[in-house]
Amino acid sequence: MSEALLSLRGVRKAYGAVEAVRGVDLDIGAGEVLALCGDNGAGKSSLVKVIAGAQAASSGTMTLRGREVAFHSPEDALRGGIATIYQDLALAPRMSIAENVFLGSELTRGPLGLPFPRLLDRRRMMTEALGYLQRLNPALTDMARPVEGLSGGQRQAVAIARALRWKAELVIMDEPTAALGVRETAQVLDLIRRLRGEGRAVLLVSHSMADVCAVATRVAIMKAGHKVIDRTVAGLDPDMLAHMIMTGQGTEVAPAG
């Protein structure tokens, strides 16, 4: 792998006497899909919260594009180019696609520096939202459509479009296909491939071994707070991967590149 976009060295996260993450080293390169796997309680969620800025590491370092960073909030991470899409997607169902894409960063129009309020630039928001969605799901063309009428796969596209709006270089996706049907799961996996095709990195947290084998380039497996396996996905099938997660054992392979 070429120079990492994000690197973690010796990252630990403790909650009082309970150490959830125990000295994890991890590299994520631009244009790769790294799957983070492990049983419940393995430390995945705590590690993701550190990367996403939701919680501070107890010790260790994190570097982004070669510079050490310490995020104090998810907003810090987002400004740094790391966007997290949680399982609930954090969408406003009664608002339109365009309004959700620009939620928290709405575009306005009107003279600057004057005392009266500026107006929402809805036309520009519609146009730009369409541009983001066309890169992800060309079938979504009506940006005024309320999100509550969209399928699960389409909602994922809206959430990812919002990440693109923030110019995210690393997109963390937490169980993106949970509770989705076969067709919608295929749509989400295609979205991940499109992100990789644009040169963005994806950190995929998933319990679906089939999804991991379908789209990931590398897999990191955690057990009891430790990273026990870090290898390419090449040559793995879902059964092999499930066995590795259960036992914490497998043939170590250096990351590709």
C-alpha positions as CSV (number, residue, x, y, z in Angstrom):
1,M,0.0,0.0,0.0
2,S,1.3,3.5,-0.8
3,E,1.4,6.2,1.9
4,A,-1.6,5.8,4.2
5,L,-4.4,8.4,4.2
6,L,-5.0,7.6,7.9
7,S,-2.7,5.8,10.3
8,L,-3.2,4.7,13.9
9,R,-0.4,3.7,16.2
10,G,-0.8,2.2,19.6
11,V,-4.3,3.4,20.0
12,R,-6.0,2.5,23.3
13,K,-9.4,3.3,24.6
14,A,-10.4,2.6,28.2
15,Y,-13.6,3.2,30.1
16,G,-12.4,3.3,33.7
17,A,-10.8,-0.1,34.4
18,V,-12.2,-1.6,31.2
19,E,-9.9,-1.4,28.2
20,A,-11.9,-1.7,25.0
21,V,-9.1,-1.0,22.5
22,R,-5.6,-2.3,23.4
23,G,-2.8,-0.8,21.3
24,V,-4.2,-1.0,17.8
25,D,-2.1,-0.1,14.8
26,L,-4.1,0.4,11.6
27,D,-3.5,2.0,8.2
28,I,-6.1,3.0,5.7
29,G,-5.1,4.0,2.2
30,A,-6.9,6.2,-0.4
31,G,-9.1,4.2,-2.7
32,E,-9.2,1.1,-0.5
33,V,-12.1,-0.6,1.3
34,L,-11.0,-1.8,4.7
35,A,-13.5,-4.0,6.5
36,L,-13.3,-4.0,10.3
37,C,-14.7,-7.2,11.7
38,G,-15.1,-9.0,15.0
39,D,-17.6,-10.4,17.4
40,N,-19.6,-8.1,19.7
41,G,-17.4,-6.6,22.3
42,A,-14.3,-7.0,20.2
43,G,-13.6,-3.2,20.3
44,K,-14.8,-2.2,16.8
45,S,-17.3,0.4,17.9
46,S,-14.9,2.0,20.3
47,L,-12.1,2.2,17.7
48,V,-14.6,3.7,15.1
49,K,-15.7,6.3,17.7
50,V,-12.1,7.4,18.1
51,I,-11.5,7.7,14.4
52,A,-14.8,9.5,13.9
53,G,-14.1,12.0,16.7
54,A,-16.9,10.9,18.9
55,Q,-14.5,9.9,21.7
56,A,-10.9,10.6,22.5
57,A,-8.3,7.9,22.6
58,S,-6.8,7.1,26.0
59,S,-3.4,6.9,24.4
60,G,-1.7,6.4,21.0
61,T,-1.5,8.6,17.9
62,M,-3.6,9.2,14.8
63,T,-2.1,10.8,11.6
64,L,-4.1,12.0,8.7
65,R,-2.2,12.6,5.4
66,G,1.0,12.4,7.4
67,R,0.1,14.9,10.1
68,E,-0.9,14.0,13.6
69,V,-4.5,14.9,14.5
70,A,-6.7,14.8,17.6
71,F,-10.4,15.2,16.9
72,H,-12.5,16.6,19.7
73,S,-15.9,16.0,18.0
74,P,-17.4,14.4,14.9
75,E,-17.5,17.9,13.4
76,D,-13.7,18.1,13.8
77,A,-13.3,14.8,11.9
78,L,-15.7,15.9,9.2
79,R,-13.7,19.1,8.7
80,G,-10.6,16.9,8.4
81,G,-12.2,14.8,5.7
82,I,-13.6,11.9,7.7
83,A,-17.4,11.3,7.5
84,T,-19.2,8.6,9.5
85,I,-22.5,7.1,8.3
86,Y,-24.1,5.3,11.1
87,Q,-26.8,2.6,10.8
88,D,-29.6,5.0,11.4
89,L,-28.2,7.3,8.7
90,A,-29.2,10.5,10.6
91,L,-31.6,11.6,7.9
92,A,-34.6,13.9,8.3
93,P,-37.3,11.7,6.7
94,R,-39.9,14.5,6.0
95,M,-37.3,16.8,4.4
96,S,-36.3,16.6,0.7
97,I,-33.3,14.8,-0.7
98,A,-31.6,18.2,-1.4
99,E,-32.4,19.5,2.1
100,N,-30.8,16.3,3.6
101,V,-27.7,16.6,1.5
102,F,-27.2,20.1,2.7
103,L,-28.4,19.6,6.3
104,G,-26.3,21.8,8.6
105,S,-24.5,23.4,5.6
106,E,-27.4,25.1,3.7
107,L,-26.6,27.4,0.8
108,T,-27.9,31.0,1.0
109,R,-28.3,33.9,-1.3
110,G,-28.6,37.6,-0.9
111,P,-26.3,40.6,-0.3
112,L,-23.5,40.0,2.2
113,G,-22.9,42.3,5.1
114,L,-26.5,43.6,5.2
115,P,-28.6,43.4,8.4
116,F,-31.5,41.4,7.0
117,P,-31.4,37.6,6.8
118,R,-30.1,35.8,3.8
119,L,-32.5,33.4,2.0
120,L,-32.0,29.7,1.3
121,D,-30.7,29.2,-2.2
122,R,-33.0,26.2,-2.9
123,R,-32.3,26.2,-6.6
124,R,-28.6,25.9,-6.2
125,M,-29.0,23.2,-3.5
126,M,-31.3,21.2,-5.8
127,T,-28.7,21.5,-8.7
128,E,-25.7,20.5,-6.6
129,A,-27.5,17.7,-4.8
130,L,-28.5,16.2,-8.1
131,G,-24.8,16.3,-9.1
132,Y,-23.8,14.4,-6.1
133,L,-26.6,11.8,-6.5
134,Q,-25.9,11.3,-10.2
135,R,-22.5,10.0,-9.2
136,L,-24.0,7.5,-6.8
137,N,-27.5,6.6,-8.0
138,P,-28.5,8.0,-11.5
139,A,-32.1,6.8,-11.0
140,L,-32.6,9.5,-8.3
141,T,-33.4,12.6,-10.2
142,D,-36.1,14.4,-8.1
143,M,-34.3,16.3,-5.4
144,A,-37.5,17.6,-4.0
145,R,-38.7,14.1,-3.1
146,P,-39.0,13.5,0.7
147,V,-36.5,11.0,2.0
148,E,-39.3,9.0,3.8
149,G,-40.4,7.7,0.4
150,L,-37.0,6.2,-0.5
151,S,-35.8,2.7,-0.2
152,G,-33.0,1.7,2.1
153,G,-30.4,1.7,-0.6
154,Q,-31.6,5.1,-1.9
155,R,-31.3,6.5,1.7
156,Q,-27.8,5.3,1.9
157,A,-27.0,7.2,-1.4
158,V,-28.4,10.4,0.2
159,A,-26.3,9.9,3.3
160,I,-23.2,9.3,1.2
161,A,-24.0,12.3,-1.0
162,R,-23.9,14.4,2.2
163,A,-20.5,13.0,2.9
164,L,-19.4,14.0,-0.6
165,R,-20.7,17.5,0.0
166,W,-18.3,17.7,2.9
167,K,-15.5,16.5,0.7
168,A,-14.9,13.4,2.8
169,E,-11.8,11.4,1.8
170,L,-12.6,8.6,4.3
171,V,-16.2,7.4,4.7
172,I,-16.9,5.2,7.7
173,M,-20.0,3.0,7.1
174,D,-21.5,1.2,10.1
175,E,-23.4,-1.9,9.1
176,P,-24.8,-0.3,5.9
177,T,-26.7,-3.3,4.7
178,A,-28.3,-4.3,8.0
179,A,-32.0,-5.1,7.6
180,L,-31.9,-4.5,3.8
181,G,-33.2,-6.9,1.2
182,V,-31.1,-8.5,-1.6
183,R,-31.7,-5.8,-4.2
184,E,-31.1,-2.9,-1.7
185,T,-27.9,-4.6,-0.4
186,A,-26.6,-4.8,-4.0
187,Q,-27.3,-1.1,-4.4
188,V,-25.3,-0.3,-1.2
189,L,-22.4,-2.5,-2.3
190,D,-22.4,-0.7,-5.6
191,L,-22.3,2.7,-3.8
192,I,-19.1,1.5,-1.9
193,R,-17.5,0.5,-5.2
194,R,-18.3,3.9,-6.6
195,L,-16.7,5.6,-3.7
196,R,-13.6,3.5,-4.2
197,G,-13.6,4.3,-7.9
198,E,-13.4,8.0,-7.0
199,G,-10.3,7.3,-4.9
200,R,-12.0,7.6,-1.6
201,A,-11.3,5.3,1.3
202,V,-14.1,3.3,3.0
203,L,-13.9,1.8,6.5
204,L,-16.7,-0.8,6.4
205,V,-17.9,-2.1,9.7
206,S,-20.0,-5.2,9.0
207,H,-21.1,-8.6,10.3
208,S,-21.9,-9.7,6.8
209,M,-19.1,-11.9,5.6
210,A,-20.6,-12.0,2.1
211,D,-20.5,-8.2,1.9
212,V,-16.9,-8.0,3.1
213,C,-15.8,-10.6,0.5
214,A,-17.8,-8.7,-2.2
215,V,-16.3,-5.2,-1.8
216,A,-13.4,-5.1,0.7
217,T,-9.8,-5.0,-0.4
218,R,-8.5,-5.7,3.1
219,V,-9.9,-7.0,6.4
220,A,-8.8,-6.2,9.9
221,I,-10.2,-8.5,12.6
222,M,-10.4,-7.5,16.2
223,K,-10.7,-9.7,19.3
224,A,-10.8,-8.6,22.9
225,G,-9.6,-5.1,22.0
226,H,-6.6,-6.3,19.9
227,K,-6.2,-6.3,16.1
228,V,-5.4,-10.0,15.6
229,I,-5.5,-10.2,11.8
230,D,-4.8,-7.7,9.0
231,R,-4.7,-9.1,5.5
232,T,-6.0,-8.8,2.0
233,V,-9.4,-10.2,1.2
234,A,-8.0,-12.0,-1.9
235,G,-8.5,-15.7,-1.6
236,L,-11.1,-15.5,1.2
237,D,-14.7,-16.7,1.1
238,P,-17.4,-15.9,3.7
239,D,-16.9,-19.2,5.6
240,M,-13.2,-18.8,5.9
241,L,-13.7,-15.2,7.1
242,A,-16.3,-16.3,9.7
243,H,-13.8,-18.9,11.0
244,M,-11.1,-16.3,11.3
245,I,-13.3,-14.0,13.3
246,M,-14.5,-16.8,15.6
247,T,-11.0,-18.1,16.3
248,G,-8.9,-15.0,15.9
249,Q,-6.5,-17.1,13.8
250,G,-5.6,-17.1,10.2
251,T,-2.8,-16.7,7.7
252,E,-1.3,-13.3,8.1
253,V,-0.8,-11.5,4.8
254,A,0.8,-8.1,4.5
255,P,-1.5,-5.3,3.1
256,A,-1.5,-5.1,-0.7
257,G,0.9,-2.7,-2.4
